[in-house]
């Protein structure tokens, strides 16, 4: 780990690698459960927002309030999904491309759920063999 960080010359990349290697806080099972939870929560945020947008066309006055409320909730859920992708990625030993796909999956409606299902199939076919986190104190 430290040899990889020392071979990289870009300070931003060095910092990113350092943080990545220091965020192994969960077991694979815990990280997977957290990722799945926030993928479903992010999907719920999209559902609320899309429902509020439809409601706005049916009742413009109440719908505007609903869109404002649902937009705020969706933004919170969206931010939490992104945060937990980063917090759990190291514990599941995800690389750059899998993290990037997870982040991209959070952008179109309901794609985080599709990504979660694809990863479930992948994890079933190829069971992960991740070493548990070491005490970092």
C-alpha positions as CSV (number, residue, x, y, z in Angstrom):
1,X,0.0,0.0,0.0
2,X,2.6,2.6,1.1
3,X,4.8,1.7,-1.9
4,X,2.0,2.4,-4.3
5,X,1.4,5.8,-2.6
6,X,5.1,6.6,-2.8
7,X,5.3,5.7,-6.5
8,X,2.5,8.2,-7.4
9,X,3.9,11.7,-8.0
10,X,0.6,13.7,-8.2
11,X,-0.2,15.0,-4.7
12,X,-4.0,14.8,-5.3
13,X,-3.7,11.2,-6.3
14,X,-1.5,10.5,-3.4
15,X,-4.0,12.0,-1.0
16,X,-6.9,10.1,-2.6
17,X,-5.0,6.8,-2.3
18,X,-4.1,7.5,1.3
19,X,-7.7,8.2,2.2
20,X,-8.9,5.2,0.2
21,X,-6.5,2.9,2.1
22,X,-7.6,4.4,5.5
23,X,-11.3,3.8,5.0
24,X,-11.4,0.1,5.5
25,X,-13.8,0.5,8.5
26,X,-16.4,-2.2,7.7
27,X,-16.4,-5.9,7.1
28,X,-17.5,-6.8,3.5
29,X,-20.9,-7.9,4.8
30,X,-21.5,-4.7,6.7
31,X,-20.3,-2.6,3.8
32,X,-22.6,-4.4,1.4
33,X,-25.6,-4.0,3.6
34,X,-24.9,-0.3,4.0
35,X,-24.4,0.1,0.2
36,X,-27.7,-1.7,-0.5
37,X,-29.6,0.3,2.1
38,X,-28.5,3.6,0.6
39,X,-29.1,2.4,-3.0
40,X,-32.7,1.7,-2.0
41,X,-33.0,5.0,-0.1
42,X,-31.7,6.9,-3.2
43,X,-34.3,5.1,-5.3
44,X,-36.9,6.2,-2.8
45,X,-35.7,9.8,-3.2
46,X,-36.2,9.5,-7.0
47,X,-39.7,8.1,-6.5
48,X,-40.7,11.0,-4.2
49,X,-39.3,13.6,-6.6
50,X,-40.9,12.1,-9.7
51,X,-44.3,11.7,-7.9
52,X,-44.1,15.3,-6.8
53,X,-43.3,16.5,-10.3
54,X,-46.4,14.6,-11.6
55,X,-48.5,16.1,-8.7
56,X,-47.3,19.6,-9.7
57,X,-49.1,19.1,-13.1
58,X,-52.3,18.0,-11.4
59,X,-52.4,20.6,-8.7
60,X,-49.9,23.5,-9.4
61,X,-50.2,25.1,-5.9
62,X,-49.8,22.1,-3.7
63,X,-47.5,20.5,-6.3
64,X,-45.0,23.3,-6.1
65,X,-44.7,22.7,-2.4
66,X,-44.4,19.0,-2.9
67,X,-41.6,19.4,-5.5
68,X,-39.7,21.7,-3.1
69,X,-40.0,19.2,-0.3
70,X,-39.3,16.1,-2.4
71,X,-36.4,17.8,-4.1
72,X,-34.8,18.5,-0.7
73,X,-35.4,14.9,0.4
74,X,-34.1,13.6,-2.9
75,X,-30.9,15.8,-2.6
76,X,-30.3,14.6,0.9
77,X,-30.7,10.9,-0.2
78,X,-28.6,11.5,-3.3
79,X,-25.8,13.0,-1.2
80,X,-25.9,10.1,1.3
81,X,-25.7,7.6,-1.5
82,X,-22.6,9.2,-2.9
83,X,-21.1,9.4,0.6
84,X,-21.7,5.8,1.4
85,X,-20.4,4.6,-2.0
86,X,-17.1,6.2,-0.9
87,X,-17.3,5.0,2.7
88,X,-18.0,1.4,1.8
89,X,-16.0,1.0,-1.4
90,X,-12.7,0.1,0.3
91,X,-14.3,-2.4,2.6
92,X,-15.7,-4.2,-0.5
93,X,-12.4,-3.8,-2.3
94,X,-14.0,-1.9,-5.2
95,X,-11.6,-0.3,-7.7
96,X,-11.8,2.9,-9.6
97,X,-14.2,1.7,-12.3
98,X,-16.6,0.0,-9.9
99,X,-16.7,3.1,-7.8
100,X,-17.2,5.3,-10.9
101,X,-20.1,3.1,-12.1
102,X,-21.7,3.2,-8.7
103,X,-21.5,7.0,-8.7
104,X,-22.8,7.3,-12.2
105,X,-25.6,4.9,-11.3
106,X,-26.8,7.4,-8.8
107,X,-27.6,10.0,-11.4
108,X,-30.3,8.7,-13.7
109,X,-33.6,7.8,-12.0
110,X,-33.6,4.2,-10.4
111,X,-30.2,3.3,-11.9
112,X,-28.7,2.8,-8.4
113,X,-31.2,0.0,-7.9
114,X,-30.2,-1.6,-11.2
115,X,-26.5,-1.3,-10.3
116,X,-27.2,-2.9,-6.9
117,X,-29.0,-5.8,-8.6
118,X,-26.2,-6.3,-11.1
119,X,-23.6,-6.2,-8.2
120,X,-25.8,-8.8,-6.3
121,X,-25.6,-11.1,-9.3
122,X,-21.9,-10.5,-9.6
123,X,-21.3,-11.2,-5.9
124,X,-23.3,-14.4,-6.0
125,X,-21.3,-15.7,-9.0
126,X,-18.0,-14.5,-7.6
127,X,-18.2,-14.5,-3.8
128,X,-15.9,-11.7,-2.4
129,X,-12.9,-12.7,-0.3
130,X,-12.1,-9.5,1.5
131,X,-9.9,-9.4,4.6
132,X,-11.6,-7.8,7.6
133,X,-10.4,-4.4,8.7
134,X,-7.5,-4.2,11.1
135,X,-7.6,-2.0,14.2
136,X,-6.2,1.4,13.0
137,X,-5.7,2.9,16.4
